[in-house]
Amino acid sequence: MAARMMPGAPVAEAVFADLGPRIDALVAAGHTPGLGTILVGSDTASAGYIRMKMEKAESLGFTSPHIHLPDDATQADVLAAIGQMNDADDVDSVLIQHPTPPHIDFDAALLALDPDKDVDGLHPVNMGRLALGMPGPVPCTPAGIEALLAHYEVPVSGHEVCILGRGTTLGRPLALLLSQKRPTANAAVTVVHTGVPNWADYTRRAGIVIAAAGVPGILQPEHISPGAVVVGGGVRYEGRKLLPDVDERCEAVAGAITPRVGGVGPTTIAMLFRNAVEAAERRADLA
């Protein structure tokens, strides 16, 4: 029997339905939310992502101030742009598009960002807040995966989750998130990676497997138990071609699985805007 599909679009729609009245309340209080974006260089894919996010922001009623720096922008130019966004009263949250050109130190740029305006939830202050269970912006893809599992009523609390991948944008924060004491989390979380020779022993044991390695096709049918819930979080791009971590043949073994396209992606965008609305509510004192 083929696995039940868990597309991300219905999850994202539910999130945006919740955000609509909150955005209306902000505007009624005289505070139009603002999501600022910074793009360095002329990478076509990055420009497309920024354009999509700006269009979505405007459709939701946000302002979307944007700074586009050229390929030869210096580190000082980037830090100046971040400082401008930090100081702007009409900007509640900021997105620094990654990757930046090789000569730009992205970590230094991230450190320069006001943590309360960090819409991606990746600033070290916000990662620390996550580790301590304190309020703050949560990394978008991990938050989207938690929301996706909750939407499809996948039992997580008290169950074993295995995360394949330990990256700072997905695997590590997701482990922190799903181990917290909350009805949609509270799991026994194991994190494995390609440096663990027998990592498949752990994925086969878990009822929920989340691929977050960024290694195309790393999770094969023999790496999961029959009926397991499988979430494909990690991807890699070759040009415009998306290469997911989860081999499509896993559909024949899994009980439920995210689709190759349209799984975690829509939920990540939805959580970015949830972070943006929450930042605006904090600054408008409506939180």
Backbone torsions as a table, in degrees:
resi	resn	phi	psi	omega
1	MET	NA	133.9	-179.4
2	ALA	-69.3	149.9	-178.7
3	ALA	-68.0	150.0	172.5
4	ARG	-69.2	130.1	180.0
5	MET	-82.7	143.4	179.2
6	MET	-123.4	75.5	178.9
7	PRO	-68.0	152.8	-177.9
8	GLY	-84.0	-19.8	-174.4
9	ALA	-58.4	-46.3	178.8
10	PRO	-61.7	-33.0	177.7
11	VAL	-66.5	-46.4	179.2
12	ALA	-62.4	-40.5	179.4
13	GLU	-60.3	-40.6	179.5
14	ALA	-65.8	-38.8	178.4
15	VAL	-65.1	-46.5	-178.9
16	PHE	-66.5	-32.1	176.4
17	ALA	-63.6	-36.1	176.6
18	ASP	-71.6	-35.8	-175.9
19	LEU	-74.2	-28.8	-176.3
20	GLY	-53.0	-56.2	179.6
21	PRO	-62.3	-31.1	179.1
22	ARG	-69.7	-38.3	175.8
23	ILE	-66.0	-41.6	177.6
24	ASP	-59.5	-40.3	179.8
25	ALA	-65.9	-37.9	176.9
26	LEU	-62.8	-47.7	-179.0
27	VAL	-63.4	-40.6	179.0
28	ALA	-63.4	-29.0	178.6
29	ALA	-84.9	4.0	178.4
30	GLY	85.8	18.7	-178.6
31	HIS	-126.1	95.9	175.0
32	THR	-78.1	120.6	-177.1
33	PRO	-65.0	144.4	-179.6
34	GLY	-127.4	125.4	175.3
35	LEU	-111.1	110.8	179.1
36	GLY	-89.2	144.8	178.9
37	THR	-128.4	145.5	177.8
38	ILE	-128.1	124.0	177.7
39	LEU	-121.2	129.3	177.8
40	VAL	-113.4	120.1	176.8
41	GLY	96.6	-172.1	-171.5
42	SER	-122.3	25.2	177.5
43	ASP	-60.8	125.5	-173.7
44	THR	-63.5	-44.2	-179.1
45	ALA	-64.1	-43.6	179.8
46	SER	-62.5	-42.1	178.5
47	ALA	-62.0	-38.4	178.4
48	GLY	-65.5	-41.6	178.5
49	TYR	-62.7	-44.5	-179.8
50	ILE	-63.2	-43.7	179.7
51	ARG	-60.4	-42.7	179.9
52	MET	-63.3	-42.5	-179.0
53	LYS	-68.8	-37.2	177.3
54	MET	-65.8	-41.6	179.1
55	GLU	-64.3	-40.8	178.4
56	LYS	-65.9	-42.3	178.8
57	ALA	-57.8	-46.9	-178.0
58	GLU	-66.6	-35.4	179.0
59	SER	-67.8	-25.4	179.4
60	LEU	-87.7	-8.5	-179.6
61	GLY	100.7	11.6	175.1
62	PHE	-81.4	156.3	157.8
63	THR	-87.2	154.6	-175.6
64	SER	-137.3	69.7	175.7
65	PRO	-58.1	141.1	-174.3
66	HIS	-138.1	138.5	173.1
67	ILE	-122.6	122.3	178.3
68	HIS	-115.0	114.6	179.8
69	LEU	-99.3	148.2	-177.4
70	PRO	-73.4	170.2	-179.7
71	ASP	-57.9	-33.0	-176.7
72	ASP	-92.9	16.3	176.7
73	ALA	-59.9	143.8	179.3
74	THR	-90.4	168.8	175.4
75	GLN	-58.9	-38.3	179.1
76	ALA	-63.7	-37.3	177.4
77	ASP	-62.8	-42.5	-179.5
78	VAL	-65.5	-44.9	-179.9
79	LEU	-64.0	-35.1	177.6
80	ALA	-66.1	-39.8	178.4
81	ALA	-64.4	-41.0	178.5
82	ILE	-64.8	-42.2	177.4
83	GLY	-60.0	-38.6	178.1
84	GLN	-62.9	-43.2	178.4
85	MET	-68.4	-39.0	178.3
86	ASN	-58.5	-38.6	-174.0
87	ASP	-86.3	-12.4	-173.5
88	ALA	-75.1	123.2	-179.7
89	ASP	-68.9	-23.7	-178.3
90	ASP	-92.8	10.0	178.8
91	VAL	-117.6	116.5	179.7
92	ASP	-93.2	-29.6	-177.4
93	SER	-146.6	155.9	-173.1
94	VAL	-135.1	138.0	174.3
95	LEU	-115.5	120.4	172.0
96	ILE	-99.1	111.7	-175.1
97	GLN	-66.5	130.0	178.5
98	HIS	-116.1	141.1	7.2
99	PRO	-83.3	153.2	171.6
100	THR	-94.2	164.7	177.1
101	PRO	-55.2	152.6	-172.8
102	PRO	-56.3	-29.0	-176.8
103	HIS	-82.1	-2.7	178.9
104	ILE	-98.1	130.1	177.1
105	ASP	-84.0	99.8	-176.4
106	PHE	-64.9	-37.6	-179.4
107	ASP	-62.2	-40.0	178.3
108	ALA	-66.4	-37.4	177.0
109	ALA	-64.0	-43.8	179.8
110	LEU	-62.0	-40.9	179.5
111	LEU	-63.7	-28.6	-179.0
112	ALA	-76.9	-16.2	-177.1
113	LEU	-75.9	140.1	173.3
114	ASP	-60.1	119.1	-177.2
115	PRO	-55.8	-31.4	-179.1
116	ASP	-74.8	-13.0	176.1
117	LYS	-104.4	6.9	-176.1
118	ASP	-79.3	95.5	-174.2
119	VAL	-72.3	-22.7	179.3
120	ASP	-82.7	-14.5	-180.0
121	GLY	70.0	23.6	-174.2
122	LEU	-105.3	-5.9	177.1
123	HIS	-60.7	142.0	-179.6
124	PRO	-52.9	-33.4	177.2
125	VAL	-62.8	-42.2	-178.7
126	ASN	-74.5	-32.7	173.6
127	MET	-65.4	-36.4	175.5
128	GLY	-66.0	-41.1	176.1
129	ARG	-59.5	-41.9	178.9
130	LEU	-62.5	-45.3	-179.2
131	ALA	-61.5	-33.3	-178.2
132	LEU	-92.4	-1.9	-178.8
133	GLY	73.2	25.2	-179.6
134	MET	-92.1	154.0	178.3
135	PRO	-63.1	146.9	178.2
136	GLY	161.2	169.9	178.5
137	PRO	-63.5	132.3	-178.1
138	VAL	-101.3	139.1	176.8
139	PRO	-48.4	135.3	-164.6
140	CYS	-68.7	-44.2	-177.9
141	THR	-67.4	-45.7	174.5
142	PRO	-57.7	-44.0	179.3
143	ALA	-62.6	-38.2	178.6
144	GLY	-66.0	-36.3	178.6
145	ILE	-67.9	-41.7	176.4
146	GLU	-60.3	-44.1	-179.8
147	ALA	-64.3	-38.3	-179.9
148	LEU	-64.4	-45.5	178.8
149	LEU	-62.6	-39.0	179.1
150	ALA	-67.4	-42.0	-178.3
151	HIS	-60.2	-40.2	-178.4
152	TYR	-91.7	13.3	174.2
153	GLU	53.7	42.0	174.1
154	VAL	-80.3	120.9	179.5
155	PRO	-64.6	119.6	-179.1
156	VAL	-112.2	-44.3	-176.7
157	SER	-58.8	123.4	179.4
158	GLY	81.5	-2.9	-178.3
159	HIS	-101.0	164.8	-178.1
160	GLU	-92.8	125.5	176.6
161	VAL	-114.8	130.6	174.1
162	CYS	-113.9	124.3	178.4
163	ILE	-105.6	121.0	178.4
164	LEU	-96.3	96.5	-176.8
165	GLY	134.9	142.8	-174.6
166	ARG	-129.2	22.4	-176.4
167	GLY	-65.4	158.7	-175.4
168	THR	-74.9	-17.8	-179.9
169	THR	-94.5	-16.1	-176.0
170	LEU	-137.5	-69.1	-171.7
171	GLY	-57.7	-50.7	-176.3
172	ARG	-66.8	-51.1	178.9
173	PRO	-66.0	-30.6	178.2
174	LEU	-65.0	-38.8	177.3
175	ALA	-61.9	-42.4	177.3
176	LEU	-62.7	-42.3	-175.2
177	LEU	-66.9	-48.4	-174.0
178	LEU	-76.8	-13.0	177.3
179	SER	-91.2	-7.6	179.7
180	GLN	-70.5	154.2	-177.7
181	LYS	-80.6	98.2	-176.5
182	ARG	-159.2	145.7	-176.0
183	PRO	-55.5	-32.3	-178.7
184	THR	-92.9	10.4	179.0
185	ALA	-136.1	-123.9	173.1
186	ASN	61.3	34.1	-176.3
187	ALA	-95.5	162.9	166.7
188	ALA	-87.1	107.7	-170.6
189	VAL	-106.5	128.9	172.9
190	THR	-115.8	133.3	177.2
191	VAL	-112.6	123.2	175.9
192	VAL	-125.7	169.2	-176.1
193	HIS	-157.2	178.4	-174.6
194	THR	-68.5	-11.7	175.4
195	GLY	-82.3	-3.1	177.2
196	VAL	-100.4	108.2	-173.1
197	PRO	-57.2	-35.9	-176.8
198	ASN	-106.1	38.3	-175.2
199	TRP	-59.2	-29.2	-178.7
200	ALA	-66.4	-23.9	175.4
201	ASP	-60.4	-35.0	-178.3
202	TYR	-79.0	-41.5	-179.8
203	THR	-66.7	-35.2	178.9
204	ARG	-68.0	-24.6	-176.8
205	ARG	-82.4	-25.1	-171.4
206	ALA	-85.7	145.8	175.6
207	GLY	-79.1	-22.9	177.7
208	ILE	-127.9	124.1	-179.6
209	VAL	-121.0	127.8	179.6
210	ILE	-119.2	114.5	-179.8
211	ALA	-85.0	121.0	-175.1
212	ALA	-141.7	32.6	-173.1
213	ALA	-92.9	-22.8	-174.7
214	GLY	70.7	28.3	179.1
215	VAL	-119.2	109.1	-175.2
216	PRO	-53.7	128.2	174.7
217	GLY	68.7	16.4	-175.8
218	ILE	-64.7	-34.8	-178.4
219	LEU	-91.9	110.7	-177.7
220	GLN	-104.4	164.6	-178.5
221	PRO	-54.4	-35.9	-178.1
222	GLU	-73.4	-5.6	-178.8
223	HIS	-93.6	-1.1	-179.2
224	ILE	-127.7	157.1	177.8
225	SER	-87.8	150.9	178.3
226	PRO	-56.6	130.4	179.4
227	GLY	87.7	-0.8	-179.2
228	ALA	-66.1	154.0	173.2
229	VAL	-91.0	126.5	-175.2
230	VAL	-122.0	126.6	178.1
231	VAL	-117.9	124.0	177.5
232	GLY	-93.5	101.2	-179.8
233	GLY	-99.6	-31.2	-176.9
234	GLY	-89.5	138.7	176.0
235	VAL	-142.7	164.0	170.4
236	ARG	-138.7	146.9	179.3
237	TYR	-108.6	136.9	167.1
238	GLU	-115.7	99.4	-170.1
239	GLY	66.8	-121.6	177.1
240	ARG	-98.2	0.1	-177.5
241	LYS	-85.2	125.5	179.8
242	LEU	-89.6	127.7	-179.4
243	LEU	-118.7	104.0	-176.3
244	PRO	-79.8	159.9	177.5
245	ASP	-68.3	-30.2	-172.2
246	VAL	-94.1	120.2	175.3
247	ASP	-64.3	135.7	-175.2
248	GLU	-62.6	-20.0	178.4
249	ARG	-69.6	-12.7	176.4
250	CYS	-63.6	-19.8	179.2
251	GLU	-59.5	-28.5	-177.7
252	ALA	-77.7	-14.0	-177.5
253	VAL	-110.1	-38.6	-175.0
254	ALA	-68.5	155.2	172.8
255	GLY	-85.2	-33.3	176.9
256	ALA	-149.0	146.3	-173.9
257	ILE	-155.8	149.6	173.9
258	THR	-79.9	146.1	179.4
259	PRO	-69.3	159.3	-179.8
260	ARG	-58.1	-41.6	176.7
261	VAL	-122.9	136.4	177.9
262	GLY	87.3	22.8	177.4
263	GLY	-91.8	-92.0	-177.1
264	VAL	-76.6	-25.3	-175.8
265	GLY	-52.9	-53.9	-179.4
266	PRO	-60.8	-33.9	-179.8
267	THR	-71.1	-32.5	177.4
268	THR	-62.2	-45.5	178.7
269	ILE	-62.8	-42.8	179.9
270	ALA	-60.6	-40.6	-179.1
271	MET	-71.5	-30.4	174.2
272	LEU	-60.1	-44.1	-180.0
273	PHE	-73.9	-27.8	172.8
274	ARG	-64.3	-43.7	175.5
275	ASN	-59.5	-40.4	-178.3
276	ALA	-65.6	-40.9	178.3
277	VAL	-66.6	-42.6	179.7
278	GLU	-63.8	-36.4	176.4
279	ALA	-63.9	-42.0	178.3
280	ALA	-65.3	-39.5	179.0
281	GLU	-64.3	-39.0	177.9
282	ARG	-63.9	-44.5	-177.5
283	ARG	-71.3	-27.3	178.0
284	ALA	-89.8	0.1	-179.4
285	ASP	61.9	37.4	178.0
286	LEU	-110.7	1.5	-176.5
287	ALA	-70.1	NA	NA
